[in-house]
Amino acid sequence: MSGSCVRPRLADLRAQLAAIRRERARLDAAEASIIRAMDAITRDPAHPDFAVADAELVRAGLSQRDANRVIARSATLDAAPTFDAALACGAITAGHVDALASGLGKLSEPDKVRLLDHHDTLLANAERLSVDEFAKHMKVAVARAQSDGGLARFEKQRRSTYLRTWNDPDGMIHLRGAFDPERGSILLSRLDQRVEAIFHSGDRDIPVETLPGIEPNDHRRALALIDLASRPVSGNDETNDGAMARPTRAEVIVNMSLDALRGRLDEMGRLSHGVDIPAETVRRLACEADIIPVVLDGHGVPLDVGRAKRLATSHQRRALATIHDTCAFPGCVVKFAHTEPHHLVPWEHGGPTNLHNLVPLCSRHHHAVHEGGIPIWVDPVTRHVSIAITGPPGHDT
């Protein structure tokens, strides 16, 4: 019909997205090349590497965080020329390079060189995997490349722990810090316990009243920190029943084999907040930490509660954390700690509160799935989440 709008086909839109992705990759490669050339011209013994390039990126409008990412990407492409060529032709994306940069940053120089000796294999995996999948692949590759099982990095993290405070012109007090995985997990465990209590009380004990832009759980976490810091401190703290309170310890999800825990293999363990730690550290914590056995088949821990409860149990949340580092919605990077268990088959429609029916979603995507009506599908084997058009992948659309 003359003058009517022609609705674009899905295949055409996908082709346009693919073309944009290739062009964006080409531009990212060109940007990295410019940064390396700029550094070669302006480098001075009195300045750290990429100092001038960093300032130029910020002047060009990038945030300091994005500038740091571009600098790390440029240095990584300099060390891995095959990735540079692949990015320039659109075979991979900047996200793949960033995942490589993140992995290399966790290694000593000798271990880094040893890992890059296998750059052809790494590139082949990057070309066939999504960014998220390649990031997970890099975690495994880095763990295998660490000649000391990650102990040197862990010790560096302990020496890098700090907490800084300052006041802004509005009178607000700001905190900024970084904590090694073990001691940081102790802090987060205490905060999460208090946040959970605030949430399940219906916010009766401590009302949650926030301005627009402040996430309720972020507000609860601040209130939890104040609440914990305000409690009396004594060298002889007692519980309500008069028993001596035990010291706060790290909570560890032992996501490793029994042989590794016994010292026969080197694998990475994982703290309850998603941070990998060396096997030796796990063995030490096994003597003093709260070890949480995550059993996915129902033995030892009642992971599946069927229709008995609507809310996921703490054991189920720990089990979900071993499967998902972040919100399960495709491409979302919101950390697991800031997600809510979502029933794939709604509870009110007979869906059980069992692991196979639960995935973690951040508040935004939880709303998108419920109020927005966006259907999601979970592979029953891999637990990979994808957006369903009319049904699971492979169905006619």
C-alpha positions as CSV (number, residue, x, y, z in Angstrom):
1,M,0.0,0.0,0.0
2,S,1.5,3.3,-1.1
3,G,2.8,5.5,1.7
4,S,2.5,2.8,4.4
5,C,5.4,2.1,6.8
6,V,7.2,-1.2,6.1
7,R,7.9,-2.9,9.4
8,P,11.6,-4.1,9.4
9,R,12.2,-7.8,9.5
10,L,13.9,-9.3,12.6
11,A,16.7,-10.7,10.4
12,D,17.4,-7.2,9.0
13,L,17.6,-5.7,12.5
14,R,20.0,-8.5,13.6
15,A,22.2,-7.8,10.6
16,Q,22.3,-4.1,11.5
17,L,23.3,-4.9,15.1
18,A,26.0,-7.2,13.8
19,A,27.3,-4.4,11.5
20,I,27.3,-1.9,14.4
21,R,29.2,-4.4,16.6
22,R,31.9,-4.9,13.9
23,E,32.2,-1.1,13.5
24,R,32.4,-0.5,17.2
25,A,35.1,-3.2,17.5
26,R,37.1,-1.5,14.7
27,L,36.8,1.9,16.5
28,D,37.9,0.3,19.8
29,A,41.0,-1.1,18.1
30,A,41.8,2.2,16.5
31,E,41.4,4.0,19.9
32,A,43.8,1.5,21.5
33,S,46.3,2.0,18.7
34,I,46.1,5.8,19.2
35,I,46.6,5.5,23.0
36,R,49.7,3.3,22.5
37,A,51.1,5.7,19.9
38,M,50.4,8.7,22.2
39,D,52.1,6.9,25.1
40,A,55.2,6.2,23.0
41,I,55.5,9.8,22.1
42,T,54.8,11.4,25.5
43,R,56.3,8.8,27.9
44,D,58.7,10.5,30.3
45,P,60.8,8.8,33.0
46,A,59.2,11.2,35.5
47,H,55.7,10.0,34.6
48,P,54.0,6.6,35.0
49,D,53.1,4.7,31.8
50,F,50.0,6.0,29.9
51,A,49.8,9.1,32.3
52,V,49.4,11.6,29.4
53,A,47.1,9.3,27.5
54,D,44.9,8.8,30.6
55,A,44.6,12.6,31.0
56,E,43.7,13.0,27.3
57,L,40.9,10.4,27.6
58,V,39.4,12.2,30.6
59,R,39.7,15.5,28.8
60,A,37.9,13.9,25.8
61,G,34.9,13.2,28.1
62,L,35.5,9.7,29.5
63,S,35.0,9.0,33.1
64,Q,38.1,8.0,35.0
65,R,36.8,4.5,35.2
66,D,36.2,4.2,31.5
67,A,39.7,5.8,30.9
68,N,41.3,3.2,33.1
69,R,39.5,0.5,31.1
70,V,40.7,1.9,27.8
71,I,44.3,2.1,29.1
72,A,44.2,-1.5,30.3
73,R,42.7,-2.6,27.0
74,S,45.5,-0.8,25.1
75,A,48.2,-2.4,27.1
76,T,46.7,-5.8,26.8
77,L,46.4,-5.5,23.0
78,D,50.1,-4.5,22.9
79,A,50.9,-7.7,24.8
80,A,48.6,-9.8,22.6
81,P,48.8,-8.6,19.0
82,T,46.6,-11.5,17.7
83,F,43.7,-10.0,19.8
84,D,44.5,-6.6,18.4
85,A,44.0,-7.9,14.8
86,A,40.9,-9.8,15.7
87,L,39.3,-6.7,17.3
88,A,40.2,-4.6,14.3
89,C,38.3,-7.0,12.0
90,G,35.4,-7.4,14.3
91,A,36.0,-11.1,15.2
92,I,35.9,-10.2,18.9
93,T,34.7,-7.3,20.9
94,A,36.3,-4.9,23.4
95,G,34.5,-6.9,26.1
96,H,36.6,-10.0,25.2
97,V,39.8,-7.9,25.4
98,D,38.7,-6.5,28.8
99,A,38.1,-10.0,30.1
100,L,41.7,-10.9,29.0
101,A,43.0,-7.8,30.6
102,S,41.3,-8.6,33.9
103,G,42.7,-12.1,33.9
104,L,46.2,-11.0,33.1
105,G,46.0,-8.4,35.9
106,K,45.7,-11.2,38.4
107,L,49.0,-12.9,37.4
108,S,52.6,-12.3,38.1
109,E,54.8,-11.4,35.1
110,P,56.2,-14.9,34.6
111,D,52.7,-16.4,34.9
112,K,51.4,-13.8,32.5
113,V,54.0,-14.7,29.9
114,R,53.2,-18.3,30.3
115,L,49.5,-17.7,29.8
116,L,50.1,-15.6,26.7
117,D,52.2,-18.4,25.2
118,H,48.8,-19.9,24.6
119,H,47.3,-16.8,22.9
120,D,46.1,-18.7,19.9
121,T,43.9,-21.0,22.0
122,L,42.7,-18.0,24.1
123,L,41.7,-16.2,20.9
124,A,39.9,-19.2,19.4
125,N,37.8,-19.4,22.6
126,A,37.2,-15.6,22.5
127,E,35.9,-15.9,18.9
128,R,33.4,-18.6,19.7
129,L,32.3,-17.5,23.2
130,S,30.2,-14.6,24.4
131,V,31.9,-12.0,26.6
132,D,30.4,-13.5,29.8
133,E,31.4,-17.0,28.8
134,F,34.9,-15.9,27.9
135,A,35.2,-14.1,31.2
136,K,34.4,-17.4,33.0
137,H,36.9,-19.3,30.7
138,M,39.6,-16.7,31.7
139,K,39.0,-17.4,35.4
140,V,39.8,-21.1,34.8
141,A,42.8,-20.2,32.6
142,V,44.2,-17.8,35.2
143,A,43.7,-20.3,38.1
144,R,45.7,-22.9,36.1
145,A,48.4,-20.4,35.2
146,Q,49.1,-19.3,38.8
147,S,52.3,-21.1,39.8
148,D,51.7,-20.3,43.5
149,G,48.0,-21.1,43.5
150,G,47.2,-17.4,43.8
151,L,48.9,-16.9,47.2
152,A,51.0,-13.9,46.0
153,R,47.9,-12.1,44.8
154,F,46.0,-12.8,48.0
155,E,48.9,-11.4,50.1
156,K,48.9,-8.3,47.9
157,Q,45.2,-7.9,48.5
158,R,45.7,-8.1,52.2
159,R,48.3,-5.3,52.1
160,S,46.0,-3.2,49.8
161,T,43.2,-3.2,52.3
162,Y,42.2,0.4,53.3
163,L,39.2,2.6,54.4
164,R,39.1,6.3,53.7
165,T,36.5,8.9,54.9
166,W,35.8,12.5,53.9
167,N,33.0,15.1,54.2
168,D,31.4,16.7,51.2
169,P,30.1,20.3,51.1
170,D,26.6,19.1,51.9
171,G,27.7,17.7,55.2
172,M,27.4,14.0,54.1
173,I,30.1,11.6,55.3
174,H,31.6,9.4,52.6
175,L,33.4,6.0,53.0
176,R,35.5,4.5,50.4
177,G,37.7,1.4,50.9
178,A,38.9,-1.9,49.5
179,F,39.2,-5.2,51.5
180,D,40.9,-8.5,50.8
181,P,38.5,-11.3,50.1
182,E,38.7,-13.0,53.5
183,R,38.2,-9.9,55.7
184,G,35.9,-8.3,53.2
185,S,33.7,-11.4,53.4
186,I,33.5,-11.0,57.2
187,L,32.2,-7.5,56.8
188,L,29.7,-8.3,54.0
189,S,28.4,-11.4,55.9
190,R,27.6,-9.2,59.0
191,L,26.0,-6.6,56.8
192,D,23.9,-9.1,54.8
193,Q,22.7,-10.8,58.0
194,R,21.5,-7.4,59.3
195,V,20.0,-6.4,55.9
196,E,18.1,-9.7,55.8
197,A,16.7,-9.1,59.3
198,I,15.6,-5.5,58.3
199,F,14.0,-6.8,55.1
200,H,12.1,-9.7,56.8
201,S,10.9,-7.4,59.6
202,G,9.0,-5.5,56.9
203,D,11.2,-2.6,57.7
204,R,9.3,-2.0,60.9
205,D,12.3,-1.8,63.2
206,I,14.3,0.6,60.9
207,P,12.0,2.4,58.4
208,V,13.4,2.5,54.8
209,E,12.7,6.0,53.5
210,T,14.9,7.0,50.5
211,L,15.1,9.8,48.0
212,P,14.7,9.0,44.3
213,G,17.8,7.3,42.9
214,I,18.7,5.5,46.2
215,E,18.1,1.7,46.0
216,P,16.3,0.5,49.1
217,N,18.8,-2.3,49.7
218,D,21.7,0.2,49.5
219,H,19.9,2.3,52.1
220,R,19.3,-0.9,54.3
221,R,23.0,-1.7,54.0
222,A,24.0,1.8,55.3
223,L,21.5,1.4,58.2
224,A,22.9,-2.0,58.9
225,L,26.5,-0.7,59.1
226,I,25.4,2.1,61.5
227,D,23.4,-0.4,63.6
228,L,26.4,-2.7,63.9
229,A,28.8,0.1,64.6
230,S,26.5,1.5,67.3
231,R,26.4,-1.7,69.4
232,P,28.4,-1.8,72.6
233,V,31.9,-3.4,72.1
234,S,33.4,-5.5,74.9
235,G,36.2,-8.0,75.1
236,N,33.7,-10.3,76.8
237,D,30.7,-9.9,74.6
238,E,27.9,-12.4,75.4
239,T,24.9,-13.6,73.6
240,N,21.4,-13.1,74.9
241,D,21.4,-16.5,76.6
242,G,24.7,-15.7,78.5
243,A,26.9,-17.9,76.3
244,M,30.1,-16.3,75.0
245,A,29.7,-15.0,71.5
246,R,32.1,-16.5,69.1
247,P,34.2,-14.1,66.9
248,T,32.9,-13.2,63.5
249,R,34.5,-15.4,60.8
250,A,34.4,-15.6,57.1
251,E,31.7,-17.7,55.5
252,V,33.0,-19.9,52.8
253,I,31.2,-21.8,50.0
254,V,33.6,-24.6,49.3
255,N,33.0,-24.8,45.6
256,M,35.8,-27.3,45.0
257,S,36.5,-31.0,45.1
258,L,37.2,-32.9,48.3
259,D,40.7,-33.9,46.8
260,A,41.5,-30.2,46.4
261,L,40.5,-29.4,49.9
262,R,42.7,-32.3,51.2
263,G,45.6,-30.8,49.2
264,R,45.9,-33.3,46.4
265,L,44.8,-30.7,43.7
266,D,45.1,-27.0,43.3
267,E,41.7,-25.4,42.7
268,M,40.3,-22.1,43.7
269,G,37.7,-21.9,46.5
270,R,35.0,-19.3,46.5
271,L,33.8,-17.0,49.3
272,S,30.1,-16.5,49.8
273,H,30.2,-13.1,48.0
274,G,31.6,-14.5,44.8
275,V,35.4,-13.9,45.3
276,D,37.8,-16.7,44.4
277,I,40.6,-17.4,46.9
278,P,43.6,-19.8,46.8
279,A,43.2,-23.4,47.7
280,E,45.7,-23.0,50.6
281,T,43.6,-20.2,52.0
282,V,40.5,-22.4,51.9
283,R,42.3,-25.1,53.8
284,R,43.3,-22.6,56.5
285,L,39.8,-21.2,56.7
286,A,38.5,-24.8,57.0
287,C,39.9,-24.8,60.5
288,E,38.2,-21.7,61.6
289,A,35.5,-20.4,59.2
290,D,31.9,-21.2,58.8
291,I,32.1,-23.9,56.1
292,I,28.8,-24.1,54.1
293,P,28.5,-27.3,52.1
294,V,26.5,-26.5,48.9
295,V,24.9,-29.7,47.8
296,L,22.8,-29.4,44.7
297,D,21.1,-32.8,44.8
298,G,19.3,-32.4,48.0
299,H,21.7,-34.5,50.2
300,G,22.9,-32.9,53.4
301,V,21.1,-29.5,53.0
302,P,17.3,-29.1,52.2
303,L,17.7,-27.0,49.1
304,D,14.3,-27.8,47.7
305,V,11.3,-26.8,49.9
306,G,8.6,-27.3,47.2
307,R,5.4,-25.4,48.0
308,A,6.1,-25.2,51.7
309,K,7.7,-21.7,51.4
310,R,7.4,-18.9,49.0
311,L,10.7,-17.2,49.8
312,A,14.0,-18.9,48.9
313,T,15.9,-20.2,51.9
314,S,19.4,-19.0,52.8
315,H,20.7,-22.4,51.6
316,Q,19.0,-22.0,48.2
317,R,20.5,-18.5,47.9
318,R,24.0,-19.9,48.6
319,A,23.4,-22.6,46.0
320,L,22.2,-20.1,43.4
321,A,25.3,-18.0,44.1
322,T,27.5,-20.9,43.0
323,I,25.7,-21.0,39.7
324,H,25.3,-17.2,39.0
325,D,27.8,-14.5,39.9
326,T,25.4,-11.8,38.7
327,C,21.8,-11.2,37.8
328,A,20.9,-14.1,35.5
329,F,19.3,-11.7,32.9
330,P,21.4,-11.9,29.7
331,G,24.2,-9.3,29.8
332,C,23.4,-7.9,33.3
333,V,26.4,-7.3,35.5
334,V,24.5,-6.5,38.8
335,K,26.2,-8.6,41.5
336,F,24.4,-11.6,43.0
337,A,24.2,-9.9,46.4
338,H,21.9,-7.3,44.8
339,T,19.4,-9.8,43.3
340,E,16.2,-11.5,44.3
341,P,15.2,-15.1,43.5
342,H,12.7,-15.2,40.7
343,H,10.2,-18.1,40.3
344,L,10.3,-19.1,36.6
345,V,6.8,-20.7,37.1
346,P,5.1,-18.2,39.4
347,W,4.5,-19.4,42.9
348,E,0.9,-18.3,42.8
349,H,0.5,-20.5,39.7
350,G,1.8,-23.6,41.4
351,G,5.6,-23.0,40.8
352,P,7.7,-24.6,43.6
353,T,10.4,-22.9,45.5
354,N,13.0,-25.3,44.2
355,L,16.4,-24.6,42.6
356,H,15.3,-25.7,39.1
357,N,12.5,-23.0,39.3
358,L,14.7,-20.2,40.7
359,V,17.0,-17.7,39.0
360,P,18.5,-14.5,40.6
361,L,17.3,-11.2,39.0
362,C,18.2,-7.6,39.9
363,S,15.3,-5.3,40.8
364,R,15.3,-3.7,37.3
365,H,15.1,-7.0,35.4
366,H,12.7,-8.5,38.0
367,H,10.3,-5.7,37.1
368,A,11.0,-6.2,33.4
369,V,10.1,-9.9,33.6
370,H,7.0,-9.3,35.8
371,E,5.5,-5.9,35.0
372,G,7.2,-5.7,31.6
373,G,6.1,-9.2,30.5
374,I,9.5,-10.1,29.1
375,P,9.7,-13.9,28.9
376,I,12.9,-15.7,29.9
377,W,13.9,-19.3,29.4
378,V,16.5,-21.3,31.3
379,D,18.4,-24.2,29.9
380,P,17.8,-27.0,32.3
381,V,21.4,-28.4,31.9
382,T,23.6,-25.3,31.8
383,R,21.2,-22.9,33.6
384,H,22.0,-20.3,31.0
385,V,19.2,-17.7,30.8
386,S,18.0,-16.3,27.4
387,I,15.1,-14.1,26.3
388,A,12.4,-16.3,24.9
389,I,10.5,-14.8,21.9
390,T,7.7,-17.3,21.9
391,G,9.3,-20.3,23.5
392,P,12.7,-21.9,24.3
393,P,15.5,-21.6,21.8
394,G,15.0,-23.9,18.8
395,H,11.3,-23.3,18.6
396,D,9.8,-21.6,15.6
397,T,9.3,-17.9,16.2
